[in-house]
Amino acid sequence: MKKILLIIMILLMSGCSKDLTNEEIIYNDYVKELKIENSSADNLPFDLSIYLDKIIEKEVMYRVIIDNPKVSLRNIETLVIHDKYTEDIFPSSGIFDEKLSLIPGVINKSSNYVEGIILIGYIPYEGDVESLNVTFKLLFKYEDDDEKTHEIVFSTKK
């Protein structure tokens, strides 16, 4: 009887497991990497702006804008996380969707050469937006003109 119960439990447990897609594995690895990474890049090859807006009484929206590249940034993968509680996923680009490129002076949406990338997320927060005190970490991976891959981690407090 115990053997039958054990077999049923094993079948139930294996039947309930969900295989993650390659994109989900990459996303989870990037989140883990950002959570443990403590260093931060000094010189970014693009402009970075972060805006916080109180959109409803219990939620703050954040926008991370990446634009004005200083060099060619191709096949971009980027993800931003923060240190506040959330049940939402963190915003990303180039992981679950097509990779974009930022090339100085070039905009061609059909070729995925864009003017900028905006990552938008939400933080549950009832207080005043000025007292939020949040740390954002950005992971930015790209290829240069020689197809060499670069990875940047940037951290900032707001």
C-alpha positions in Angstrom: 0.0 0.0 0.0 2.8 2.4 0.9 4.5 1.6 -2.5 1.3 2.5 -4.4 0.9 5.7 -2.5 4.6 6.6 -3.1 4.2 6.0 -6.8 1.1 8.1 -7.0 2.9 11.0 -5.2 5.9 10.8 -7.5 3.6 10.8 -10.6 1.7 13.8 -9.2 4.9 15.7 -8.4 6.4 15.1 -11.8 3.2 15.9 -13.6 2.9 19.2 -11.9 6.4 20.5 -12.7 6.5 23.1 -15.4 9.3 23.2 -17.9 10.7 26.7 -18.2 11.3 28.2 -21.7 14.8 29.3 -22.6 13.7 32.9 -22.3 12.4 32.3 -18.8 15.7 30.6 -17.8 17.7 33.6 -19.2 15.4 36.1 -17.4 15.7 34.3 -14.1 19.5 34.0 -14.4 19.7 37.8 -15.1 17.5 38.6 -12.1 19.7 36.4 -9.9 22.9 38.0 -11.3 21.6 41.5 -10.6 20.5 40.7 -7.1 24.0 39.5 -6.1 26.0 42.0 -8.2 27.4 44.9 -6.1 29.6 46.7 -8.6 28.3 49.4 -10.9 29.6 50.8 -14.2 30.9 54.3 -14.2 30.8 55.3 -17.9 27.6 54.2 -19.7 27.7 54.2 -23.6 24.2 55.7 -23.5 22.1 58.2 -21.5 20.0 56.7 -18.7 17.1 58.4 -17.0 14.8 57.1 -14.3 11.4 58.7 -13.5 9.1 57.8 -10.6 5.4 58.8 -10.8 2.5 58.1 -8.4 -0.2 56.8 -10.6 -2.7 55.6 -8.1 -2.9 55.8 -4.3 -1.2 52.4 -3.8 1.3 52.2 -6.7 4.3 54.0 -8.1 5.2 53.6 -11.8 8.9 53.8 -12.8 10.3 54.4 -16.2 13.8 53.7 -17.2 14.8 55.4 -20.4 17.9 54.3 -22.4 18.7 56.6 -25.3 21.4 58.8 -27.0 23.9 56.0 -27.6 27.5 57.1 -27.8 28.6 54.0 -29.8 26.7 51.3 -31.8 24.8 49.0 -29.4 23.4 46.0 -31.3 21.2 43.0 -30.3 20.4 44.5 -26.9 19.2 42.5 -23.9 18.3 44.6 -20.9 16.6 44.2 -17.6 15.9 46.5 -14.6 15.2 45.3 -11.1 14.6 47.1 -7.8 14.9 46.3 -4.1 11.3 46.8 -3.1 8.6 44.1 -2.8 6.6 43.3 -5.9 4.6 40.4 -7.3 5.2 41.8 -10.9 7.9 40.7 -13.2 10.7 43.1 -13.8 10.7 45.0 -17.1 13.0 43.8 -19.8 13.8 44.1 -23.5 15.4 41.6 -25.9 14.7 38.6 -23.7 11.1 37.7 -24.5 10.9 39.9 -27.6 13.1 40.9 -30.5 16.4 42.4 -29.7 16.7 46.1 -30.5 19.7 48.2 -31.6 20.7 51.7 -30.7 22.9 53.2 -33.3 24.0 56.9 -33.1 22.0 58.9 -35.7 20.2 55.9 -37.1 16.5 55.1 -36.6 14.9 52.4 -38.7 12.1 50.6 -36.9 11.7 47.9 -39.5 15.4 46.9 -38.9 14.9 47.2 -35.1 17.2 50.3 -35.0 15.3 52.5 -32.4 15.7 55.9 -30.9 15.5 54.6 -27.3 14.3 51.9 -25.0 11.8 52.5 -22.2 11.4 49.9 -19.4 8.2 50.4 -17.3 7.4 48.8 -14.1 5.3 49.2 -11.0 6.0 49.2 -7.2 3.3 48.8 -4.6 3.7 51.8 -2.4 1.3 53.9 -0.4 3.6 56.7 0.8 4.8 59.8 -0.9 6.9 59.1 -4.0 9.7 61.3 -2.8 10.2 59.1 0.3 10.3 55.8 -1.7 14.1 55.3 -1.4 14.5 52.6 -4.0 17.7 51.1 -5.6 17.5 50.2 -9.2 19.9 47.8 -10.9 20.2 47.6 -14.7 21.7 44.8 -16.7 22.6 45.8 -20.3 24.1 43.3 -22.7 24.9 44.3 -26.3 27.2 43.5 -29.2 29.5 46.1 -30.7 30.3 46.6 -34.4 32.9 43.7 -34.2 30.2 41.4 -32.8 31.9 41.3 -29.4 29.5 40.9 -26.5 29.6 43.4 -23.7 27.7 43.4 -20.3 27.1 46.4 -18.2 25.6 46.5 -14.7 24.5 49.8 -13.4 23.1 50.6 -9.9 21.5 53.8 -8.7 19.3 55.0 -5.8 16.2 57.2 -6.3 
